[in-house]
Amino acid sequence: MARTFRFTKAEPLLDIASYARGGLRSGGQLTSAQFEQVRRTIGRVPEAVVKVLPRGSNDLKAAGKHLDYIGRHGDLDLESDDGERLRGRIGPALLEDWDLDIDDMRRKSDLVAASSRKPPKLIHKLMFSMPPGTPPDKVLGAVRNFAREQFALQHRYALVLHTDEPHPHVHLMLKAVNEQGVRLNIRKATLRVWRSEFARHLRLLGVAANATERAVRGESRSSKKDGIYRATKRGESTFLRAQAQSVARQLSASERSTDSGRRQLTETRNQVVNGWSQMAMALEQGGQRPLADKVRRFLTEMQPARTDCELIAAEMTRTIRAWREPQAPSR
């Protein structure tokens, strides 16, 4: 029976909400790490991204398909946890080497006694990315160093760099149960730690990278209906009206249930604004007037907080306006 491994709760390095409740702690002094975090955040240093990809089906066949996908069906070399470069269609051999077939049998036997539970994951599908313009080799190096530090001699993994999109990103497939039979469950605190560590490894390689919560940066929550307006942007002009009407109906239905979301968004933004204001005041009192002024400027440049529906509606408006504008004749 595999044991369960959980990360303890990890507080954000830049916990603006706590400052909003009463200013800086520990005698009003920031640590050097916090100073640097403030400087990176108000300077809008590129944010490191770590994602857990959707679960999907989670069996041996699905694991093999994911390996084929990230390896571009043999066109890209994968790198294993022991540093070996894996060439070609290596899915079956790697899964056998990881003993995933044994984990799968254990999982199925456990489910016999608790058939109502979802089957535990065989693998975790992770993606590490940075904005366009970041050197891809640095992203790969940072993920390689991160994985070695976090998982070496514990969890088996394979990783590969993708450069077919503007933002360089690395896919990492991680065995969920480690060599000692301990299962890794990824929580929000886990991702917070991983994102911070990924950014740190990037900085060690000379890449400016930050890891701050979206709300602290003054960004609204990400749209859960991103695919709606993306599909509209990809659509032919003859379908645009029907697509816009469909989105409008969904927006109308969603808007009726967004009151609580709007309240929470407003409350969070107020905490962030108060926190940054307390930060600026404490910095000024501590003789850091130039940095305090930059914090206040950062506050004034924050975009208004908007809900998912408001974000989608704005994107739809821009899309329709761009489609309706006459194109300049080519010469």
C-alpha positions as CSV (number, residue, x, y, z in Angstrom):
1,M,0.0,0.0,0.0
2,A,1.5,3.3,-1.1
3,R,1.8,6.0,1.6
4,T,0.7,9.5,0.9
5,F,3.2,12.4,0.8
6,R,1.9,16.0,1.3
7,F,3.7,19.3,1.3
8,T,3.1,21.4,4.3
9,K,1.5,24.8,3.7
10,A,3.9,27.2,2.2
11,E,3.3,30.9,2.6
12,P,4.0,33.2,-0.3
13,L,7.4,35.0,-0.1
14,L,5.6,38.3,-0.7
15,D,2.5,38.0,1.5
16,I,0.8,41.3,0.7
17,A,-2.4,40.3,2.5
18,S,-0.6,40.1,5.8
19,Y,0.8,43.6,5.3
20,A,-2.8,44.9,4.7
21,R,-3.7,43.5,8.1
22,G,-1.2,45.7,9.9
23,G,2.0,46.4,8.1
24,L,5.4,44.7,8.2
25,R,6.3,42.3,10.9
26,S,9.6,41.6,12.7
27,G,10.3,45.2,13.6
28,G,9.3,46.6,10.2
29,Q,12.3,45.1,8.5
30,L,12.2,43.3,5.1
31,T,14.6,40.5,4.5
32,S,17.0,40.8,1.5
33,A,14.9,38.1,-0.3
34,Q,11.7,40.1,0.3
35,F,13.4,43.3,-0.9
36,E,14.4,41.6,-4.1
37,Q,10.9,40.1,-4.5
38,V,9.4,43.6,-4.2
39,R,11.9,45.0,-6.8
40,R,11.1,42.2,-9.3
41,T,7.4,42.5,-8.8
42,I,7.0,46.3,-9.2
43,G,9.6,46.1,-12.1
44,R,7.3,43.5,-13.7
45,V,10.0,41.0,-14.2
46,P,8.8,38.0,-16.3
47,E,6.8,35.5,-14.3
48,A,7.7,31.8,-14.3
49,V,4.8,29.4,-14.9
50,V,4.4,25.9,-13.6
51,K,1.2,24.0,-14.5
52,V,-0.2,20.6,-13.9
53,L,-1.8,19.5,-17.1
54,P,-5.4,18.1,-17.2
55,R,-5.8,14.6,-15.7
56,G,-7.5,13.0,-18.6
57,S,-7.5,9.2,-18.6
58,N,-4.8,7.8,-16.4
59,D,-3.7,4.4,-17.3
60,L,-0.7,2.8,-18.9
61,K,-2.0,3.5,-22.4
62,A,-2.6,7.2,-21.6
63,A,0.9,7.5,-20.0
64,G,2.4,6.0,-23.2
65,K,0.4,8.4,-25.4
66,H,1.6,11.4,-23.3
67,L,5.2,10.3,-23.8
68,D,4.6,10.1,-27.5
69,Y,3.1,13.5,-27.5
70,I,5.8,15.3,-25.6
71,G,8.5,13.5,-27.6
72,R,6.6,14.5,-30.8
73,H,6.3,10.8,-31.7
74,G,10.0,10.2,-31.7
75,D,11.2,13.4,-33.3
76,L,12.5,15.0,-30.1
77,D,14.9,13.4,-27.6
78,L,13.7,13.0,-24.1
79,E,16.0,13.4,-21.1
80,S,15.6,10.9,-18.2
81,D,16.2,11.4,-14.5
82,D,19.6,9.8,-14.8
83,G,20.7,12.2,-17.6
84,E,20.3,9.7,-20.4
85,R,19.0,11.0,-23.8
86,L,16.2,8.8,-25.0
87,R,15.7,8.7,-28.7
88,G,12.8,7.5,-30.8
89,R,9.5,5.9,-29.7
90,I,10.7,4.9,-26.2
91,G,7.3,4.9,-24.4
92,P,6.8,1.1,-23.7
93,A,10.5,0.6,-22.6
94,L,10.4,3.6,-20.3
95,L,7.1,2.7,-18.7
96,E,8.4,-0.8,-18.1
97,D,11.6,0.6,-16.6
98,W,9.5,2.7,-14.2
99,D,7.5,-0.3,-13.1
100,L,4.3,1.5,-14.0
101,D,2.6,-1.8,-14.8
102,I,3.1,-2.9,-11.2
103,D,1.7,0.4,-9.9
104,D,-1.2,0.0,-12.2
105,M,-2.0,-3.5,-10.8
106,R,-1.7,-2.2,-7.2
107,R,-4.0,0.6,-8.1
108,K,-6.7,-1.7,-9.6
109,S,-6.6,-4.0,-6.6
110,D,-7.1,-1.0,-4.2
111,L,-10.1,0.1,-6.2
112,V,-11.8,-3.2,-5.8
113,A,-12.5,-2.4,-2.1
114,A,-13.4,1.3,-2.9
115,S,-14.8,1.4,-6.4
116,S,-16.4,4.8,-5.8
117,R,-13.1,6.5,-5.5
118,K,-11.2,8.0,-8.5
119,P,-8.2,5.9,-9.3
120,P,-5.0,7.6,-8.1
121,K,-2.6,9.0,-10.7
122,L,0.1,6.9,-12.2
123,I,1.9,10.0,-13.5
124,H,1.9,13.8,-13.1
125,K,2.1,15.8,-16.3
126,L,3.9,19.1,-15.6
127,M,4.7,22.0,-17.8
128,F,7.3,24.8,-17.1
129,S,7.2,27.9,-19.3
130,M,8.5,31.4,-19.7
131,P,7.4,34.3,-21.9
132,P,8.6,34.7,-25.5
133,G,12.2,35.9,-25.8
134,T,13.5,33.8,-23.0
135,P,16.5,31.6,-24.1
136,P,15.1,28.1,-24.5
137,D,18.3,26.5,-23.4
138,K,18.1,28.4,-20.1
139,V,14.5,27.2,-19.5
140,L,15.6,23.7,-20.1
141,G,18.6,24.1,-17.9
142,A,16.5,25.6,-15.1
143,V,14.0,22.7,-15.2
144,R,16.8,20.1,-15.4
145,N,18.4,21.6,-12.2
146,F,15.0,22.0,-10.5
147,A,14.0,18.4,-11.2
148,R,17.4,17.0,-10.1
149,E,17.1,19.0,-6.8
150,Q,13.4,18.1,-6.2
151,F,13.1,14.5,-7.4
152,A,16.6,12.9,-7.8
153,L,16.7,9.3,-6.4
154,Q,13.0,9.7,-5.4
155,H,10.6,10.0,-8.3
156,R,11.4,8.8,-11.9
157,Y,10.9,11.5,-14.5
158,A,11.5,12.4,-18.1
159,L,11.6,15.9,-19.6
160,V,11.7,17.6,-23.0
161,L,12.0,21.1,-24.4
162,H,9.4,22.4,-26.8
163,T,10.1,25.5,-29.0
164,D,7.3,25.2,-31.5
165,E,5.4,28.0,-29.8
166,P,6.6,31.6,-29.0
167,H,7.0,30.8,-25.3
168,P,9.7,28.2,-24.6
169,H,8.4,25.4,-22.3
170,V,9.5,22.1,-20.9
171,H,7.2,19.1,-20.4
172,L,8.1,16.9,-17.5
173,M,6.4,13.6,-16.9
174,L,6.8,12.5,-13.3
175,K,6.0,9.1,-11.7
176,A,3.5,9.7,-9.0
177,V,4.8,7.0,-6.6
178,N,8.4,7.3,-5.7
179,E,11.0,4.5,-5.2
180,Q,10.1,4.2,-1.5
181,G,6.4,3.7,-2.3
182,V,5.4,7.3,-1.2
183,R,2.7,8.9,-3.4
184,L,3.1,12.6,-4.3
185,N,-0.1,14.6,-4.1
186,I,0.3,18.0,-5.7
187,R,-1.4,20.8,-3.8
188,K,-1.5,24.6,-4.3
189,A,1.3,24.9,-1.7
190,T,3.3,22.5,-3.8
191,L,2.9,24.5,-6.9
192,R,3.8,27.7,-5.1
193,V,7.1,26.2,-3.9
194,W,7.9,24.7,-7.3
195,R,7.2,28.0,-9.1
196,S,9.4,29.9,-6.7
197,E,12.2,27.3,-7.1
198,F,11.9,27.3,-10.9
199,A,12.2,31.1,-10.9
200,R,15.3,30.8,-8.6
201,H,17.0,28.3,-10.9
202,L,16.3,30.6,-13.9
203,R,17.9,33.5,-12.0
204,L,20.9,31.4,-11.2
205,L,21.4,30.9,-14.9
206,G,21.2,34.7,-15.5
207,V,17.5,34.9,-16.6
208,A,15.3,37.5,-14.9
209,A,12.4,35.6,-13.5
210,N,9.8,36.1,-10.7
211,A,7.2,34.1,-8.9
212,T,4.4,36.3,-7.4
213,E,0.7,35.6,-7.0
214,R,-1.5,37.0,-9.7
215,A,-3.5,39.1,-7.3
216,V,-0.4,40.7,-5.8
217,R,0.6,41.8,-9.3
218,G,-2.9,43.4,-9.8
219,E,-4.0,40.9,-12.3
220,S,-7.6,39.6,-12.4
221,R,-8.2,35.9,-12.2
222,S,-7.6,34.0,-15.5
223,S,-10.6,33.4,-17.7
224,K,-12.0,29.9,-17.4
225,K,-13.7,30.4,-20.8
226,D,-10.6,31.3,-22.7
227,G,-11.5,28.7,-25.4
228,I,-14.7,30.6,-26.2
229,Y,-13.1,33.7,-27.6
230,R,-10.1,31.9,-29.0
231,A,-12.5,29.7,-31.0
232,T,-14.2,32.9,-32.2
233,K,-10.9,34.5,-33.2
234,R,-10.1,31.3,-35.3
235,G,-13.5,31.3,-36.9
236,E,-14.3,32.3,-40.5
237,S,-16.1,35.6,-40.9
238,T,-19.4,33.8,-42.0
239,F,-19.5,32.1,-38.6
240,L,-18.5,35.1,-36.5
241,R,-22.1,36.4,-35.8
242,A,-23.3,32.9,-34.7
243,Q,-20.2,32.5,-32.5
244,A,-20.7,35.9,-31.0
245,Q,-24.3,35.2,-30.2
246,S,-23.4,31.9,-28.6
247,V,-20.8,33.6,-26.4
248,A,-23.3,36.4,-25.5
249,R,-25.8,33.8,-24.3
250,Q,-23.2,32.1,-22.2
251,L,-22.0,35.4,-20.8
252,S,-25.5,36.4,-19.9
253,A,-26.1,33.1,-18.1
254,S,-22.8,33.4,-16.3
255,E,-23.3,37.0,-15.3
256,R,-26.3,36.1,-13.3
257,S,-24.2,34.1,-10.9
258,T,-21.1,36.3,-10.6
259,D,-22.2,38.5,-7.7
260,S,-20.2,36.5,-5.1
261,G,-17.3,36.3,-7.5
262,R,-17.3,40.1,-7.9
263,R,-17.4,40.6,-4.2
264,Q,-14.5,38.3,-3.6
265,L,-12.5,39.9,-6.4
266,T,-13.2,43.3,-4.9
267,E,-12.2,42.2,-1.4
268,T,-9.0,40.7,-2.7
269,R,-8.1,43.8,-4.6
270,N,-8.7,46.0,-1.6
271,Q,-6.4,43.8,0.5
272,V,-3.7,44.0,-2.2
273,V,-4.0,47.8,-2.5
274,N,-3.9,48.2,1.3
275,G,-0.9,45.8,1.6
276,W,1.1,47.6,-1.0
277,S,0.2,51.0,0.6
278,Q,1.5,49.7,4.0
279,M,4.6,48.4,2.2
280,A,5.3,51.8,0.7
281,M,4.8,53.5,4.0
282,A,7.1,51.1,5.8
283,L,9.8,51.5,3.1
284,E,9.6,55.2,3.3
285,Q,9.9,55.1,7.1
286,G,12.9,52.8,6.7
287,G,14.8,55.2,4.5
288,Q,13.8,53.6,1.2
289,R,12.0,56.5,-0.3
290,P,12.9,55.8,-4.0
291,L,11.6,52.2,-3.7
292,A,8.5,53.4,-1.8
293,D,7.8,55.8,-4.7
294,K,8.1,53.0,-7.2
295,V,5.6,50.9,-5.2
296,R,3.1,53.8,-5.3
297,R,3.6,54.2,-9.0
298,F,3.1,50.4,-9.4
299,L,-0.2,50.8,-7.5
300,T,-1.5,53.6,-9.8
301,E,-0.7,51.6,-12.9
302,M,-2.8,48.6,-11.8
303,Q,-5.6,47.7,-14.2
304,P,-9.1,47.6,-12.7
305,A,-10.1,44.2,-11.3
306,R,-12.5,42.4,-13.7
307,T,-14.4,39.2,-13.6
308,D,-14.1,36.4,-16.1
309,C,-17.3,37.5,-17.9
310,E,-16.0,41.1,-18.1
311,L,-12.6,39.9,-19.5
312,I,-14.3,37.7,-22.1
313,A,-16.7,40.4,-23.1
314,A,-13.9,42.9,-23.6
315,E,-12.0,40.4,-25.7
316,M,-15.1,39.7,-27.8
317,T,-15.6,43.4,-28.3
318,R,-12.1,43.8,-29.6
319,T,-12.4,40.8,-31.9
320,I,-15.7,42.0,-33.4
321,R,-14.4,45.6,-33.8
322,A,-11.2,44.4,-35.5
323,W,-13.3,42.2,-37.9
324,R,-15.6,45.1,-38.8
325,E,-12.8,47.6,-39.4
326,P,-12.1,48.0,-43.2
327,Q,-8.7,46.7,-44.2
328,A,-6.3,49.1,-45.9
329,P,-5.9,48.2,-49.5
330,S,-2.7,46.5,-50.4
331,R,-0.3,48.2,-52.7
